[in-house]
Amino acid sequence: MSFGTVCTTCKCEEFSCESCVTPSECAGAACCCSLTHKSWRMGRIRQGVRWEYVSLGWMGVEVIGSIGIGLISGSLALLAFGGDSLVEIISGLAVTLHLRRDTSSSADLGEGTERLTKFLLVSLIPTIGGGAIYSYLAGIRPGSSLLGIAIAFGAVMIMPVLWIQKRRIGRETNCVPLSMDAVQSATCFLMAVALLGGLLSNFLFGLSWMDYVASGVILAFVSKESVDALHGRGSLPSTAG
C-alpha cells in the first residue's frame, strides 16, 4: 500500500519513515510532516519501547540462568552465552533510553555505555577462549543440564520474534539504533541454536566435547561483534533515528 508524500522536508510518507531522507529532522520541530504522521510515528516508537522491555526481560533470564547453570554444570557454552547476553542488556538499555527520548542527539546513547559495551565484548574473547583451553587441558567434562536446554530453547523461540518486530519498526520509523538492535537479536538467535545443539548432544549422547564446539561458535560471533563495535558498526551507532 502506498501513500502520498506529506513532508516536503523529510519526504516521509503518511504511515512510513522508510524513505525519509532526513531522519534526524523527522517528527522534529522543523519537520512539516502532518499531525497524522507524527502521531503514527510516536505510536510506533512506543511499540518499539515495549518490545525493548520484552527483550530486556528475557535477556535478564538468559544472564541469570545461563551464568548460574553454567557455573554449576561447568558448561563454557552457557557461560559464554550468558556473558554475551549481559552485554546485550547494556546496549539494549541505551537503545531503550534513546527510543523513550526519541531524539536525534547521539550523545543520548551515552559514550560511557558505548565504551563499557566495547570493553565487555572484547574481554569476553580471552575469557571464553582461555576458559575453554584450560578446561580441555584439565580434562573437565561439562555436565548436561535440562534447565540450560530450556533456556537455549526459549532463546531459539523468542529471538526471531524480537528480531522481526525490531527490524520492522526500525525500518518503518527509520530508527537506526532499533534496527541495529534487531541485528543483535538475530545474532543471539544463531548463538542460541549453536548452544542448544551442544547441550542436546551432551544430554542425549554424552558428547561433552560438543560444549567446546558450541563455545567456539559463540566465540566466533562475539569476535565479530567486537570487531564491528570497535569499527563503529556495533549496536550503539553514532547515527540516530
BASE-293389 format. One record per residue (C-alpha): x negated, y, z negated; residue in three letters. Coordinates in pm, 1 decimal. Layout:
N
east	north	up	tidren
X	Y	Z	ALA
...
//
This chain:
241
east	north	up	tidren
0.0	0.0	0.0	MET
-145.5	334.6	95.5	SER
-73.9	674.8	-49.4	PHE
-131.8	1021.0	87.3	GLY
-429.4	1216.7	-38.4	THR
-320.1	1453.9	-313.9	VAL
-650.8	1614.3	-413.9	CYS
-849.7	1823.3	-166.9	THR
-1143.6	1840.7	-406.3	THR
-1181.2	1476.7	-511.6	CYS
-999.6	1304.7	-223.5	LYS
-820.5	1087.2	-478.2	CYS
-501.6	912.4	-380.0	GLU
-190.7	925.9	-595.2	GLU
-247.7	593.2	-765.3	PHE
-616.2	527.3	-696.5	SER
-955.3	692.0	-751.2	CYS
-1137.3	425.6	-548.7	GLU
-1204.3	660.1	-255.5	SER
-1280.8	958.5	-479.5	CYS
-1590.2	1140.6	-351.7	VAL
-1649.2	1339.7	-671.9	THR
-1576.4	1105.1	-966.5	PRO
-1728.5	1348.6	-1218.3	SER
-1455.1	1601.8	-1136.2	GLU
-1169.9	1354.5	-1115.8	CYS
-894.5	1440.0	-1365.7	ALA
-1115.2	1720.0	-1497.8	GLY
-1030.3	2083.4	-1549.0	ALA
-1144.9	2178.5	-1196.8	ALA
-957.3	1893.3	-1031.2	CYS
-649.0	1969.9	-822.2	CYS
-502.6	1619.3	-848.4	CYS
-129.8	1607.6	-907.4	SER
14.2	1551.8	-1252.2	LEU
130.0	1209.4	-1130.1	THR
-227.3	1108.5	-1050.1	HIS
-368.9	1244.3	-1376.1	LYS
-101.9	1061.8	-1577.4	SER
-163.0	739.4	-1386.3	TRP
-539.9	763.4	-1432.9	ARG
-519.1	821.3	-1806.8	MET
-282.7	525.5	-1835.8	GLY
-531.4	300.8	-1654.6	ARG
-817.9	429.6	-1869.1	ILE
-617.0	342.2	-2181.1	ARG
-567.0	-7.8	-2040.4	GLN
-942.7	-27.4	-1987.7	GLY
-994.8	62.1	-2353.7	VAL
-757.0	-215.7	-2461.4	ARG
-945.6	-470.2	-2250.8	TRP
-1271.4	-349.0	-2405.1	GLU
-1123.1	-410.1	-2750.1	TYR
-1033.3	-765.0	-2646.6	VAL
-1385.6	-810.1	-2512.1	SER
-1547.1	-679.0	-2831.4	LEU
-1329.6	-905.6	-3045.0	GLY
-1425.9	-1215.5	-2850.0	TRP
-1792.8	-1112.5	-2843.0	MET
-1778.9	-1094.6	-3221.7	GLY
-1657.6	-1455.3	-3227.6	VAL
-1939.1	-1553.4	-2992.0	GLU
-2206.2	-1384.5	-3203.4	VAL
-2093.8	-1522.1	-3539.5	ILE
-2003.8	-1866.7	-3408.8	GLY
-2295.2	-1920.6	-3170.8	SER
-2567.5	-1799.8	-3404.9	ILE
-2417.1	-1970.1	-3711.6	GLY
-2362.2	-2304.6	-3540.0	ILE
-2692.5	-2273.0	-3355.8	GLY
-2882.0	-2236.9	-3683.2	LEU
-2706.8	-2540.5	-3829.2	ILE
-2738.5	-2768.0	-3525.5	SER
-3076.0	-2640.6	-3408.5	GLY
-2936.5	-2555.1	-3064.4	SER
-3154.7	-2292.9	-2899.4	LEU
-2899.1	-2253.3	-2622.0	ALA
-2633.7	-2145.7	-2875.0	LEU
-2877.1	-1907.1	-3043.7	LEU
-2972.6	-1755.9	-2708.7	ALA
-2609.4	-1718.4	-2609.0	PHE
-2525.8	-1552.6	-2941.0	GLY
-2820.8	-1315.6	-2910.5	GLY
-2710.0	-1200.6	-2566.1	ASP
-2354.0	-1157.6	-2694.0	SER
-2488.5	-926.2	-2965.8	LEU
-2649.4	-706.9	-2700.5	VAL
-2323.1	-703.4	-2505.6	GLU
-2134.8	-586.8	-2815.8	ILE
-2364.9	-286.0	-2848.0	ILE
-2329.8	-187.7	-2482.9	SER
-1955.8	-260.7	-2495.9	GLY
-1916.9	-18.5	-2787.0	LEU
-2089.5	250.6	-2581.3	ALA
-1859.3	186.7	-2284.7	VAL
-1553.1	194.9	-2511.3	THR
-1663.4	527.8	-2655.8	LEU
-1707.0	662.5	-2303.3	HIS
-1360.7	548.0	-2198.5	LEU
-1196.3	694.4	-2507.5	ARG
-1350.1	1031.8	-2429.9	ARG
-1312.6	987.8	-2051.6	ASP
-1585.1	1242.7	-1991.7	THR
-1840.4	1290.9	-1716.6	SER
-2127.1	1352.5	-1957.9	SER
-2370.9	1061.9	-1952.1	SER
-2507.9	1174.3	-2289.2	ALA
-2188.7	1042.7	-2446.4	ASP
-2307.4	691.5	-2375.7	LEU
-2587.4	755.0	-2624.1	GLY
-2955.7	745.9	-2536.6	GLU
-3026.4	575.7	-2868.1	GLY
-2776.5	299.1	-2788.6	THR
-2930.0	253.1	-2444.5	GLU
-3281.8	223.2	-2586.2	ARG
-3164.5	-22.8	-2851.9	LEU
-2988.5	-234.3	-2589.2	THR
-3300.4	-248.0	-2372.0	LYS
-3518.6	-334.8	-2671.7	PHE
-3289.5	-617.7	-2783.8	LEU
-3265.5	-760.1	-2432.4	LEU
-3641.8	-763.2	-2387.1	VAL
-3701.3	-902.4	-2737.1	SER
-3472.1	-1197.0	-2660.3	LEU
-3713.2	-1321.3	-2393.1	ILE
-4011.9	-1411.2	-2617.6	PRO
-3774.2	-1516.4	-2896.4	THR
-3589.5	-1767.4	-2679.5	ILE
-3897.8	-1877.8	-2487.3	GLY
-4117.8	-1912.2	-2794.7	GLY
-3848.4	-2096.6	-2985.9	GLY
-3795.2	-2340.8	-2701.7	ALA
-4168.2	-2414.9	-2671.4	ILE
-4207.3	-2462.5	-3045.8	TYR
-3902.8	-2689.5	-3072.2	SER
-4017.7	-2901.3	-2779.6	TYR
-4374.6	-2942.4	-2911.1	LEU
-4245.3	-3013.9	-3262.3	ALA
-4012.4	-3282.3	-3127.7	GLY
-3699.3	-3114.7	-3261.8	ILE
-3381.4	-3271.3	-3121.2	ARG
-3090.6	-3024.8	-3114.7	PRO
-2774.0	-3172.3	-3260.7	GLY
-2436.3	-3181.6	-3088.6	SER
-2152.1	-2964.7	-3212.4	SER
-1781.4	-2967.4	-3135.9	LEU
-1749.4	-2611.0	-3263.1	LEU
-2025.4	-2499.5	-3029.6	GLY
-1849.6	-2670.5	-2740.4	ILE
-1525.1	-2494.5	-2837.5	ALA
-1694.1	-2152.8	-2830.5	ILE
-1856.7	-2221.5	-2493.4	ALA
-1526.1	-2346.7	-2351.9	PHE
-1347.1	-2039.9	-2485.3	GLY
-1601.1	-1814.2	-2315.0	ALA
-1556.4	-2000.9	-1985.7	VAL
-1181.6	-1938.8	-2006.8	MET
-1183.1	-1577.7	-2133.8	ILE
-1474.8	-1418.7	-1947.5	MET
-1324.9	-1447.9	-1595.3	PRO
-1009.8	-1268.1	-1715.6	VAL
-1215.0	-987.4	-1869.9	LEU
-1430.6	-962.5	-1557.9	TRP
-1131.7	-934.9	-1323.7	ILE
-946.7	-679.2	-1536.1	GLN
-1251.3	-458.8	-1599.8	LYS
-1355.4	-471.6	-1234.1	ARG
-1003.6	-383.9	-1114.8	ARG
-959.1	-88.5	-1349.8	ILE
-1316.4	28.5	-1292.9	GLY
-1265.4	28.2	-916.5	ARG
-922.9	196.1	-929.1	GLU
-1042.4	474.0	-1160.8	THR
-1392.7	495.4	-1007.9	ASN
-1539.1	444.3	-1355.3	CYS
-1897.1	320.4	-1318.2	VAL
-1957.2	218.4	-1684.7	PRO
-1648.5	-2.7	-1683.7	LEU
-1746.2	-157.8	-1350.6	SER
-2095.0	-233.7	-1484.0	MET
-1946.2	-385.7	-1798.2	ASP
-1739.5	-610.8	-1570.5	ALA
-2066.4	-740.0	-1423.1	VAL
-2182.9	-826.5	-1774.8	GLN
-1863.7	-1026.4	-1830.9	SER
-1931.5	-1217.8	-1509.2	ALA
-2288.9	-1286.7	-1622.0	THR
-2163.1	-1403.7	-1960.9	CYS
-1928.5	-1644.5	-1783.1	PHE
-2217.3	-1800.4	-1589.5	LEU
-2422.2	-1833.5	-1908.1	MET
-2124.0	-1994.1	-2081.5	ALA
-2098.7	-2251.7	-1801.6	VAL
-2465.9	-2341.1	-1849.5	ALA
-2419.3	-2356.8	-2226.4	LEU
-2109.4	-2575.4	-2200.3	LEU
-2286.5	-2814.6	-1963.5	GLY
-2580.1	-2851.9	-2200.3	GLY
-2365.4	-2901.0	-2510.6	LEU
-2136.8	-3154.3	-2341.4	LEU
-2433.8	-3352.9	-2208.7	SER
-2577.2	-3370.6	-2557.6	ASN
-2244.3	-3457.5	-2722.4	PHE
-2125.1	-3718.5	-2470.1	LEU
-2450.1	-3876.9	-2356.5	PHE
-2701.9	-3785.4	-2625.7	GLY
-2915.0	-3587.1	-2377.5	LEU
-3061.5	-3345.1	-2628.7	SER
-3313.4	-3220.1	-2371.8	TRP
-3024.9	-3061.3	-2180.7	MET
-3016.5	-2799.2	-2454.4	ASP
-3359.2	-2685.8	-2334.6	TYR
-3232.9	-2673.3	-1976.3	VAL
-2938.3	-2458.6	-2081.8	ALA
-3174.5	-2235.4	-2280.3	SER
-3389.0	-2191.6	-1968.9	GLY
-3087.4	-2092.7	-1757.5	VAL
-2969.9	-1842.3	-2018.4	ILE
-3325.9	-1707.4	-2046.2	LEU
-3329.0	-1650.4	-1668.2	ALA
-3007.2	-1447.5	-1690.8	PHE
-3138.3	-1247.0	-1988.0	VAL
-3463.2	-1177.3	-1800.0	SER
-3269.7	-1043.6	-1501.9	LYS
-3054.9	-827.1	-1730.4	GLU
-3374.2	-692.7	-1890.4	SER
-3529.6	-603.9	-1555.9	VAL
-3209.0	-433.4	-1442.2	ASP
-3186.2	-238.0	-1769.2	ALA
-3549.4	-124.6	-1751.5	LEU
-3493.3	-4.9	-1394.6	HIS
-3175.5	181.8	-1483.9	GLY
-2935.5	-76.6	-1341.7	ARG
-2807.5	-205.2	-1675.8	GLY
-2476.0	-174.4	-1848.9	SER
-2536.5	185.2	-1953.7	LEU
-2579.5	366.6	-1622.5	PRO
-2662.7	735.7	-1602.0	SER
-2370.7	798.6	-1368.1	THR
-2027.5	828.4	-1521.5	ALA
-1673.7	794.5	-1401.3	GLY
//
